[in-house]
Amino acid sequence: AAVAPIAWWHWVPCIGGRSMRPILERIDHAVNQVLTSDFKVKSLASPSYTIMDFFSDFMSNPGGIFQVGGSDDPAKFPAVKPAGDFSCDIPGKGQRIAIVAHSASGWISRLYLSSLKYQGKSFHGADRIHSLVCLGSPHFVANNLVYKNLEYLESKCGKDLPPNVRCLCVGSKGNVMSEASDMTRGAYEFCGATPGDEAVDGDGMTPLFSAIAFEAADKLVLENVSHAPVYPSFGPSAELAKERLTKPWYGSPSVLQQWLPWLAKNP
């Protein structure tokens, strides 16, 4: 297994409903490295990316509330190439691997798998991926700018997977809205929960209904699993950080044993 080198600050140019192509390029770069290494690589090289590249992406990455590039509609995003050097060896056809995606990376990986032209590029990830596991990933098209990207995907490709790819959506219950912190309430509502619906359950960040909303996927519902491995212990996330002391997350050994058998099956 290898971890795609995506840092938190790489997401900054994408926040607020802007294009996810900078993240898609990083996923693609990581996949190509694994496939061209004969599966021997453990640590992946990061694409060349400077602070000036970061500011370039922040200013030019399309979409969002300010309609960078002219529109917040992904169908109208201009073909602006993300900054940085994502060049690497291209694998030959035939070999494929699995992606294990956490949180928003799950629905973004669905874009990667598709042949849909997105901000001027089609990734055709299904040629290199045989399985996708989504851990606490929101798949419900909520009414905000971020999910316009997912809405665009489903409007063009439907709610199906490419025929040669399988998917498992893993979600958890155990953090009910009626007993949740303000941060959890806000996260659930951002993912499409009806404000005031105290029965909504989830993992503290992604409501269960959204985690299993991708109809084409197999589903696995867990209990009392926390969304993330680490939360800041101060401010809005303090309650989640406290709960994490007694709860596993999706990557904890005891939880991994519940979803890994699905991945271990021959695709």
C-alpha positions in Angstrom: 0.0 0.0 0.0 1.1 3.6 -0.7 -0.4 6.9 0.5 -0.9 9.7 -2.0 1.0 12.7 -0.8 -1.8 15.2 -0.5 -1.4 17.7 2.3 -4.2 19.7 3.9 -3.0 22.9 2.2 -3.3 21.3 -1.2 -7.0 21.5 -0.7 -7.1 25.2 -0.1 -7.5 26.3 -3.8 -10.4 23.9 -4.1 -12.5 25.0 -1.1 -15.9 26.7 -1.6 -17.1 24.8 -4.6 -14.1 25.3 -6.8 -12.7 22.8 -9.2 -11.2 19.5 -7.8 -8.8 19.1 -10.7 -5.8 20.0 -8.5 -6.7 17.0 -6.3 -7.5 14.8 -9.3 -4.0 15.5 -10.7 -2.5 14.4 -7.4 -4.5 11.2 -7.4 -3.5 10.5 -11.0 0.2 11.2 -10.2 0.1 8.7 -7.3 -1.7 6.0 -9.3 0.8 6.2 -12.1 3.8 6.0 -9.7 2.5 2.8 -8.1 1.7 1.2 -11.5 5.1 2.0 -13.0 7.0 0.8 -9.9 6.0 -2.9 -10.2 4.1 -2.3 -6.9 7.4 -2.0 -5.0 7.1 1.6 -4.0 6.1 2.4 -0.4 6.6 6.1 -0.3 5.4 8.2 -3.2 7.2 11.3 -4.5 5.2 14.5 -4.3 4.7 16.5 -7.5 6.9 19.5 -7.8 4.8 22.3 -6.3 6.1 25.7 -5.0 4.5 28.4 -2.9 4.1 30.4 -6.2 2.3 27.4 -7.7 0.0 27.4 -4.7 -0.9 31.1 -5.1 -1.4 30.6 -8.8 -3.9 27.8 -8.1 -5.6 29.9 -5.4 -6.1 32.8 -7.9 -7.0 30.8 -11.0 -8.7 27.5 -10.0 -12.2 27.9 -11.5 -15.6 28.0 -9.7 -16.7 28.9 -6.2 -18.7 31.7 -4.8 -16.7 34.3 -6.7 -17.1 32.4 -10.0 -13.4 32.3 -10.8 -13.0 31.7 -14.5 -16.5 33.1 -15.2 -18.9 30.5 -13.6 -19.6 28.3 -10.6 -21.0 25.6 -13.0 -18.5 22.7 -13.5 -19.8 22.3 -17.0 -18.5 25.7 -17.8 -15.2 25.6 -16.0 -12.4 26.8 -18.3 -9.6 24.4 -19.1 -7.1 26.0 -16.7 -4.2 23.6 -16.1 -3.3 23.4 -12.4 0.1 24.7 -11.4 2.9 22.4 -10.5 4.7 19.5 -12.4 2.6 16.4 -12.4 4.7 14.7 -15.1 5.7 11.0 -14.5 6.0 7.8 -16.3 2.8 6.5 -17.8 1.9 2.8 -17.1 1.1 0.4 -19.8 -2.4 -1.0 -20.2 -3.6 -4.1 -18.2 -2.5 -3.5 -14.6 -5.0 -2.0 -12.2 -5.0 -1.2 -8.5 -7.5 -0.2 -5.8 -8.1 3.2 -4.3 -9.0 3.6 -0.6 -10.5 7.1 -0.3 -11.4 9.0 2.8 -14.1 11.7 3.2 -14.4 14.0 0.1 -11.8 12.0 -1.7 -14.4 9.3 -2.2 -16.7 11.3 -4.5 -13.7 13.0 -6.1 -12.4 9.5 -7.0 -15.6 8.8 -8.8 -14.7 11.8 -11.0 -11.3 10.2 -11.5 -12.8 6.9 -12.6 -15.1 8.4 -15.2 -14.4 9.4 -18.8 -16.1 12.8 -18.2 -14.3 15.8 -19.4 -13.8 18.0 -16.3 -12.1 21.4 -16.5 -10.7 20.4 -19.9 -9.4 16.9 -19.0 -10.7 13.3 -18.8 -8.8 11.0 -16.4 -10.3 7.6 -17.4 -9.2 6.2 -14.1 -11.2 3.0 -14.6 -8.5 1.9 -17.0 -6.1 1.7 -13.9 -8.5 1.1 -11.0 -10.4 -2.1 -10.3 -11.9 -1.2 -6.8 -12.8 1.9 -4.9 -13.4 2.0 -1.1 -15.0 5.1 0.3 -14.5 5.7 4.0 -16.9 8.2 5.5 -17.4 9.8 2.1 -20.4 12.0 1.4 -22.2 11.0 -1.8 -25.5 12.8 -1.4 -25.8 15.9 -3.7 -26.4 18.6 -1.1 -27.7 22.0 -2.0 -24.4 24.0 -1.9 -21.6 24.9 -4.3 -19.3 22.1 -3.3 -21.7 19.4 -4.5 -22.2 21.0 -7.8 -19.2 19.0 -8.9 -20.8 15.7 -7.9 -24.1 16.9 -9.4 -22.3 17.5 -12.7 -20.8 14.0 -12.6 -24.1 12.3 -12.0 -26.0 14.5 -14.5 -23.5 13.3 -17.2 -22.7 9.7 -16.1 -25.6 8.8 -13.9 -25.2 7.1 -10.6 -23.4 4.1 -12.0 -19.8 2.9 -11.9 -17.8 2.1 -15.0 -18.6 -1.6 -15.8 -15.2 -2.9 -14.8 -15.0 -1.2 -11.4 -16.6 -2.1 -8.0 -17.1 0.2 -5.0 -17.7 -0.2 -1.3 -19.1 2.7 0.7 -18.4 2.5 4.4 -20.2 4.7 6.9 -20.9 4.8 10.6 -23.7 5.6 13.0 -23.3 6.5 16.7 -23.1 10.3 16.6 -26.7 11.5 16.6 -27.6 15.1 15.8 -29.7 15.4 19.0 -26.5 14.8 21.1 -24.0 16.3 18.7 -21.7 19.3 18.9 -22.3 22.5 16.9 -19.5 21.3 14.5 -21.1 18.0 13.9 -24.5 19.6 13.3 -23.0 22.0 10.8 -21.2 19.2 9.0 -24.3 17.1 8.8 -26.3 20.0 7.4 -23.5 20.9 4.9 -23.8 17.3 3.7 -27.6 17.7 3.1 -29.2 16.9 6.5 -32.4 18.8 7.1 -31.8 21.5 9.8 -33.5 20.4 13.0 -33.7 16.7 12.1 -32.5 15.4 15.4 -32.6 11.8 14.3 -29.8 12.1 11.7 -26.9 9.8 12.6 -23.4 9.5 11.4 -19.7 9.5 12.2 -19.5 13.0 13.5 -18.8 14.7 10.2 -20.5 12.7 7.4 -24.1 11.6 8.0 -24.8 7.9 7.4 -27.5 8.6 4.7 -24.9 10.5 2.7 -22.1 7.9 3.2 -24.2 5.2 1.6 -26.0 7.4 -0.9 -24.1 6.0 -3.9 -26.5 3.5 -5.3 -24.1 1.5 -7.4 -21.8 0.7 -4.5 -21.9 -2.1 -1.9 -22.5 -0.8 1.6 -21.1 -1.4 5.0 -22.6 0.3 8.1 -20.4 0.4 11.2 -21.2 1.6 14.7 -19.3 4.2 16.9 -16.6 4.9 14.4 -15.1 8.4 14.3 -14.7 10.2 11.0 -11.1 11.2 11.2 -7.9 10.0 12.9 -7.1 13.4 14.5 -9.0 16.5 15.4 -7.7 19.8 16.9 -8.4 19.6 20.6 -9.6 23.2 20.8 -12.3 25.3 19.2 -15.3 23.7 17.4 -13.7 20.3 17.0 -12.8 19.9 20.8 -15.8 17.5 21.4 -14.8 15.3 18.5 -11.2 15.2 19.7 -12.5 14.1 23.1 -14.7 11.4 21.6 -11.8 10.1 19.4 -9.9 9.1 22.6 -12.4 6.3 23.1 -13.6 5.7 19.5 -11.7 4.1 16.6 -11.6 5.7 13.2 -12.0 4.0 9.8 -8.3 3.2 9.6 -8.0 1.7 13.1 -6.9 -1.9 13.0 -10.2 -3.1 14.6 -12.2 -1.2 11.9 -9.9 -2.0 9.0 -10.6 -5.7 9.7 -14.3 -5.1 8.9 -13.9 -3.6 5.4 -10.6 -5.0 4.3 -12.1 -8.5 3.5 -14.3 -6.9 0.8 -11.2 -5.4 -0.8 -9.2 -8.6 -0.5 -11.8 -10.4 -2.7 -10.8 -10.8 -6.3 -12.4 -8.0 -8.3 
